[in-house]
Amino acid sequence: MNEALVRQAERKAGIIEAFEAMPNGIIIFDEAGSVIEMNPAAKALLAAGDPLRMSGGIVSARLPETRRRITALMTETLRFHVGISQEPPGAVLVQRENGGMPLRITAYAASTRSANGFFGVLQIRDMATNAIPSADMILQATPLSQAEARLCHALLSGLKIADYAAQSGISEHTVRTQFKNVRHKLDAPSQADVLVTIMRLCGG
């Protein structure tokens, strides 16, 4: 084996080692949405089955809305890559069915293409094992007030609005009004969009 082939083999081995060791789930998919490869972290998340699972070689979920959002993320990522869509899709936050911390999923298109067309990469971040920004960090990184930052920190921690209101001694109506203001300030239509935006602004 000549020296160039040895270097190529060593480089490939290094890439595979890094891929296998990444703490976030990594899934490589083709234009049809079929999974080509995944690292151990992704396999563990899918094996847990909440909220993601494998079905017919495709990343899926039990809840139809979750399936729709994942499919749209993958499709729009590749559409943007080939110039069909004008903007890349943002990350999606997928709630767990058991009420635990959500998964944050982002997608990227590979810079090269295979013989079967373009392929993309899903990165799945388990927010239960990743640091959640503090209320002070949220306050500094966003246009939110102190009360709104505390509310968003609680939501990122997995609390529901009603539970946060009860723990804080504030009426649920007041908390929902605060959250409405948060959505307006962050231009985020849903709670999942709010949390994704906060994680992005805080460097997550």
C-alpha positions in Angstrom: 0.0 0.0 0.0 1.5 3.4 -1.0 1.9 6.3 1.4 -1.1 8.3 0.0 -3.4 5.3 0.6 -2.1 4.9 4.1 -2.8 8.5 4.9 -6.2 8.3 3.4 -7.0 5.2 5.5 -5.7 6.9 8.7 -7.8 10.0 8.0 -10.9 7.8 7.4 -10.2 5.9 10.7 -9.9 9.2 12.6 -13.2 10.5 11.2 -15.0 7.3 12.1 -13.5 7.4 15.6 -14.7 11.0 16.1 -18.1 10.1 14.7 -18.5 7.2 17.1 -17.3 9.3 20.1 -19.6 12.3 19.7 -21.9 12.9 22.7 -24.8 14.1 20.5 -26.7 11.7 18.4 -25.7 11.9 14.7 -27.8 10.4 11.9 -26.8 10.5 8.3 -29.8 10.2 5.9 -30.3 10.2 2.1 -32.7 12.2 -0.1 -35.5 9.7 0.6 -35.1 10.1 4.3 -33.6 6.7 4.8 -31.0 6.3 7.5 -27.5 5.5 6.1 -25.6 5.5 9.4 -25.8 6.6 13.0 -23.4 6.9 15.9 -23.9 5.1 19.3 -25.5 8.1 20.9 -28.2 8.2 18.2 -28.7 4.5 18.5 -29.3 4.8 22.2 -31.8 7.6 21.8 -33.8 5.7 19.2 -33.6 2.5 21.2 -35.3 4.4 24.1 -38.2 5.1 21.7 -39.2 8.4 23.4 -39.9 10.4 21.3 -37.9 9.0 18.4 -37.8 5.5 16.9 -36.9 3.7 13.7 -39.6 2.6 11.3 -38.8 1.0 8.0 -35.2 2.4 8.0 -36.5 6.0 8.6 -36.4 8.1 11.8 -40.0 8.3 13.0 -42.1 8.9 16.1 -45.4 7.6 17.6 -47.0 11.1 17.6 -48.0 12.3 14.1 -47.0 15.9 14.8 -43.5 14.8 15.8 -43.2 12.7 12.6 -44.3 15.6 10.5 -41.8 18.1 12.1 -38.8 15.7 11.7 -39.7 14.9 8.1 -40.1 18.6 7.3 -36.8 19.4 8.9 -35.0 16.8 6.8 -36.8 17.7 3.5 -36.3 21.5 3.9 -32.6 21.1 4.7 -31.9 19.3 1.4 -34.3 21.7 -0.5 -32.3 24.7 0.8 -29.0 23.0 -0.1 -30.0 22.6 -3.7 -31.5 26.1 -3.9 -35.2 25.3 -3.9 -35.9 26.9 -0.5 -34.7 30.4 0.3 -33.9 29.9 4.0 -32.5 26.9 6.0 -34.8 25.4 8.5 -34.2 26.2 12.1 -33.8 23.6 14.9 -36.8 21.8 16.2 -37.5 21.0 19.8 -39.3 17.6 20.2 -41.1 17.0 23.5 -40.7 13.6 25.2 -43.9 11.7 25.7 -43.0 11.0 29.3 -42.7 14.7 30.1 -38.9 14.7 30.4 -36.6 17.2 28.9 -37.0 17.6 25.1 -34.6 16.7 22.3 -33.2 19.6 20.2 -32.8 18.5 16.6 -30.8 20.3 13.9 -30.1 19.2 10.3 -27.3 20.0 7.9 -26.7 19.0 4.3 -23.4 17.3 3.4 -21.1 19.4 1.2 -20.6 16.4 -1.2 -23.0 14.0 -2.8 -23.1 10.3 -3.2 -23.9 8.3 -6.3 -27.5 8.2 -5.1 -27.8 12.0 -4.6 -27.3 14.4 -1.7 -27.5 13.4 1.9 -27.9 15.2 5.2 -27.1 14.9 8.8 -29.4 15.1 11.8 -27.8 16.2 15.1 -29.9 15.2 18.1 -29.0 17.0 21.4 -30.5 15.5 24.6 -31.3 18.5 26.7 -31.5 16.4 29.8 -27.8 15.8 29.6 -26.8 19.3 28.3 -26.4 22.4 30.4 -29.5 24.6 30.5 -28.8 28.3 30.5 -29.5 30.0 33.8 -32.1 32.8 34.2 -29.2 35.3 34.4 -27.8 34.0 31.1 -31.2 34.2 29.4 -31.6 37.8 30.7 -28.3 38.8 29.3 -28.7 37.1 25.9 -32.3 38.1 25.2 -34.6 41.2 25.4 -36.7 39.5 28.1 -37.4 40.9 31.6 -36.2 39.2 34.8 -39.6 37.6 35.4 -39.8 36.4 31.8 -36.2 35.0 31.9 -37.1 33.0 35.1 -40.2 31.6 33.4 -38.2 30.5 30.4 -35.5 28.9 32.6 -38.3 26.9 34.3 -39.8 25.8 31.0 -36.3 24.7 29.8 -36.0 22.7 33.0 -39.2 20.8 32.1 -41.8 22.6 34.2 -45.2 23.3 32.8 -46.7 26.8 33.0 -49.3 25.7 35.6 -46.7 24.1 37.8 -44.4 27.1 37.5 -47.3 29.4 38.5 -48.1 27.2 41.5 -44.5 27.1 42.7 -44.0 30.8 42.2 -47.2 31.9 43.9 -48.3 33.7 40.8 -51.6 33.3 39.1 -51.6 31.1 36.0 -53.2 33.9 34.1 -50.3 36.2 34.9 -47.7 33.6 33.9 -49.5 33.0 30.6 -49.5 36.7 29.9 -45.8 36.8 30.6 -45.3 33.9 28.2 -47.4 35.7 25.5 -45.0 38.7 25.9 -42.0 36.3 25.6 -43.3 34.9 22.3 -43.8 38.4 21.0 -40.4 39.6 22.0 -38.7 36.6 20.5 -41.0 36.4 17.4 -41.6 32.8 18.3 -45.1 31.3 17.5 -44.9 28.3 19.9 -43.3 27.2 23.2 -41.0 24.9 21.3 -39.9 27.8 19.1 -39.3 30.0 22.2 -37.0 27.4 23.8 -35.1 26.7 20.6 -34.6 30.5 20.2 -33.3 30.9 23.8 -30.9 28.0 23.4 -29.6 29.5 20.2 -29.2 33.0 21.7 -27.4 31.5 24.7 -25.0 29.6 22.6 -26.7 26.2 23.0 
